[in-house]
């Protein structure tokens, strides 16, 4: 399983669509371990580009602060689960909480 997390200054980015980098964490859900982290430069911002790009990178889940409804629908078309309202934290901490079933999420700050 691969979890994608948009980054700003090394931590989760609240605004998904404008991040410059993604942390892609390969995880083992059965052992709840992070196996590998790779930071990828995001392609130039263009509506609809990130869902297929992240699918090509092997992402199964994206965890973000906020994401618009259209982007969420595009990720669903790619078979990628979207989790919004995640707190600003390191990718490793977020992934560990997700794997443990303890990730606390709040409101989606994006309303577009």
N, C-alpha and C positions, 0 to 999 in steps of 0.2 A: 504494500500500500504506500502511496506517496501523498503527502500533505503539502499543499502550496500555501505560503503565507506571504502577503505583500509586505515589503519593508520600507521603513523610513528611519534613518539613523540607527539601523541595526535591530529595531523592534517593529512590532506589527504596525502597519500604516492604517490609520482610520479611514482614509479615502482610497479605496481599492484602485480605481481607474487611473489615478495619477502617480502611482508609485513607480520608481525607477528600477527596482530590484525585487526579486522574489526569492525566498528561501524555499527550497524543495527538500523535504525531509522524507527519506525512505524509512518506514517504520514496520515493525513486526507486531501486529495487533494481538497475537496470542501471548507473546511475552511482554507486551507493552514497552518495547524498547525502541529507541531511535538507532537505526543502523548507520545512517549516513546523512549528511547535510551538504547540499550544493546551493550556492547563491548564483542566481542567473540574472543577467541584465534584461530588463523588460524591453520588448520591441517598442518602437515609437507609438505613442497614444493614438489609437484609431478605433472608433466604435466597432465593437464586435470582433476585434482581432485577438484579444487575450483568451477567450474560452477555447478556441481551437489550438492556439499556441500552447496553452497549459496542458491540454489533452495530448498533444504531440510529445510533451515532456513526461507524460505518464501520470499526471496528477489524477487522483481519485476523489480528493476532498480539498476544498479551499476554505480557509478560515480567515475571516477579515473583520474589520470594524464595521464598515458600511459598504453597501453595494446596491445600486439601483435595480429595479424590478426587471428591466430588459436584460441586463447582464446576468441576473440570476436565471432567467429563462434560457439564455444562451448556454450557460453552464449545464443546465438540466438536459438540454439537447445533446450535449457532449457526454452525458452520463456522469458528470462531476457533482458531488454533493456540496452544497454551499452552506456555511455556517456564518451568520452575521452577528454583530454585537459583541465580538470578542474584545477583551481588554488589551490595552497596549502593554506588551511584555515581550520577552525574548521568544523566538520561534521554538526553542527547546522546551521552555516552560509551558507554552501553549499546547504543543504537541503532547507533552507528558500529561497535562490535564485532560486533553481530549481522549487519549488512550485509557486513562484511568476512569473516564466517565464523570469527571468533576469540573469540566470546563464551564465556567459561569459566563453566560452571555446576557447582554442587555438589549436596549433598543437599537434599531438600525438607524444610524444618523443620516443615511442617504434617502432622500424622498423623491428621486427622479427615476 
